[in-house]
Amino acid sequence: MAKKSGSNTAKNSHLSSPLPNGKGSKKGRGRGKPFEAGKGKDQRINRNGRPKDFTALRALARDIAIETAKSKDEKPVMIGDKTVSITELILLSWATSGDFQRQKHFFEIAYGKVPEEMNLIGTLDFNFDAWKKKSQERLKKVQALEE
């Protein structure tokens, strides 16, 4: 008997299909809830973009800064008879540090940043005559090319 030529894809398509009804494929489907257009606001979409400031982060940092500093054994850090906050402990460590940069930051916080002086009056090392001569030479070359 002679073999029939042709494709048997239509007959056997139900064998390779991952879906129970034999149609379509699971490729491209991600996990989770699929997006449904027109069903109200989708909470997964950030419509406001990246925040312009760190308001929440700053608020958290302020809350942490006023907490009582604790030692490794979870006891409050005491200086004399006073408990110390985390901010006070950091400033104290900066003030007593041997690192110049930390000491500088401490004093800038305490007394404000030292203004940097800008000296706009002084001598200018510029040979104007040589510049003028070169400019005139360039101008003559351009005029010669235009002619």
C-alpha positions as CSV (number, residue, x, y, z in Angstrom):
1,M,0.0,0.0,0.0
2,A,1.1,3.5,-0.7
3,K,1.6,6.0,2.0
4,K,-0.5,9.1,2.1
5,S,1.5,12.2,1.9
6,G,0.5,15.3,3.7
7,S,0.4,16.6,7.2
8,N,-1.4,15.0,10.1
9,T,-1.2,18.1,12.3
10,A,-4.9,18.7,12.4
11,K,-5.5,15.1,13.6
12,N,-2.9,15.2,16.3
13,S,-3.2,18.8,17.5
14,H,-5.1,17.8,20.6
15,L,-2.0,15.7,21.8
16,S,0.3,18.7,21.9
17,S,-2.0,21.3,23.3
18,P,-1.5,22.1,27.0
19,L,-5.1,23.3,27.5
20,P,-7.9,20.8,28.2
21,N,-10.1,22.0,25.3
22,G,-7.2,21.5,22.8
23,K,-7.1,25.1,21.7
24,G,-4.5,27.8,22.3
25,S,-1.3,27.6,24.3
26,K,-0.2,28.7,27.7
27,K,2.8,30.6,26.4
28,G,3.0,34.3,27.4
29,R,0.7,33.9,30.4
30,G,2.3,35.2,33.5
31,R,1.4,34.4,37.1
32,G,-1.1,36.4,39.1
33,K,-4.2,38.2,38.2
34,P,-4.5,39.1,34.5
35,F,-5.1,42.7,33.6
36,E,-8.7,43.5,32.8
37,A,-9.3,46.8,30.9
38,G,-12.2,48.9,32.0
39,K,-12.7,47.3,35.4
40,G,-12.1,50.3,37.5
41,K,-8.7,51.3,38.8
42,D,-6.0,48.7,38.7
43,Q,-4.0,49.0,41.9
44,R,-0.9,47.5,40.3
45,I,-0.3,50.6,38.1
46,N,1.6,53.5,39.5
47,R,-0.1,56.5,37.7
48,N,1.7,59.1,39.7
49,G,5.3,58.2,38.7
50,R,8.3,58.3,40.8
51,P,7.9,60.5,44.0
52,K,9.6,63.9,43.7
53,D,10.7,63.9,47.4
54,F,11.3,61.4,50.2
55,T,8.6,62.6,52.5
56,A,7.8,59.1,53.9
57,L,11.5,58.3,54.2
58,R,12.2,61.6,56.0
59,A,9.3,60.9,58.4
60,L,10.7,57.5,59.2
61,A,14.2,58.8,59.7
62,R,12.8,61.5,62.2
63,D,10.9,58.8,64.1
64,I,14.1,56.7,64.3
65,A,16.2,59.7,65.3
66,I,14.2,60.5,68.4
67,E,14.2,56.9,69.7
68,T,16.2,56.1,72.7
69,A,19.6,54.6,71.8
70,K,20.1,51.0,73.0
71,S,23.3,49.1,73.7
72,K,23.9,45.5,72.4
73,D,22.2,44.0,75.4
74,E,19.0,46.1,74.6
75,K,19.5,48.4,77.6
76,P,19.1,52.2,77.1
77,V,22.3,54.1,76.7
78,M,22.8,56.5,79.6
79,I,25.2,59.5,79.9
80,G,25.1,60.5,83.5
81,D,21.5,60.0,84.6
82,K,20.1,60.9,81.2
83,T,19.0,58.5,78.5
84,V,20.4,59.4,75.0
85,S,18.6,59.5,71.7
86,I,20.1,58.0,68.5
87,T,20.7,61.5,67.1
88,E,22.6,62.6,70.3
89,L,24.7,59.5,70.1
90,I,25.6,60.1,66.5
91,L,26.5,63.7,67.1
92,L,28.6,62.8,70.1
93,S,30.4,60.2,68.1
94,W,31.1,62.7,65.3
95,A,32.3,65.3,67.8
96,T,34.7,62.9,69.5
97,S,35.8,61.2,66.3
98,G,39.4,61.5,65.0
99,D,38.0,61.8,61.5
100,F,38.2,65.4,60.3
101,Q,35.2,65.0,57.9
102,R,32.9,63.9,60.7
103,Q,34.1,66.7,63.0
104,K,33.5,69.2,60.1
105,H,29.9,67.8,59.6
106,F,29.3,68.1,63.3
107,F,30.3,71.8,63.4
108,E,28.4,72.5,60.2
109,I,25.2,71.1,61.8
110,A,25.9,73.0,65.1
111,Y,26.9,76.4,63.7
112,G,26.0,76.4,60.0
113,K,28.2,75.9,57.0
114,V,31.2,78.2,56.6
115,P,30.7,80.4,53.6
116,E,33.3,79.9,50.9
117,E,34.8,83.2,49.8
118,M,35.0,83.8,46.1
119,N,37.7,86.2,45.0
120,L,36.6,87.8,41.7
121,I,39.2,90.6,41.7
122,G,42.7,89.6,40.8
123,T,45.2,89.4,38.0
124,L,44.3,87.9,34.7
125,D,47.0,86.1,32.9
126,F,45.7,86.6,29.4
127,N,47.6,88.1,26.4
128,F,44.9,90.1,24.7
129,D,47.2,91.3,21.9
130,A,48.2,87.8,20.9
131,W,44.6,86.7,20.8
132,K,43.6,89.8,18.7
133,K,46.4,89.1,16.3
134,K,45.4,85.4,15.8
135,S,41.7,86.4,15.4
136,Q,42.7,88.9,12.7
137,E,44.7,86.2,10.9
138,R,41.8,83.8,11.0
139,L,39.5,86.4,9.7
140,K,41.8,87.1,6.7
141,K,42.0,83.4,5.9
142,V,38.2,83.1,5.9
143,Q,37.8,86.2,3.7
144,A,40.4,84.8,1.3
145,L,38.4,81.5,1.0
146,E,35.2,83.4,0.3
147,E,36.7,85.2,-2.6
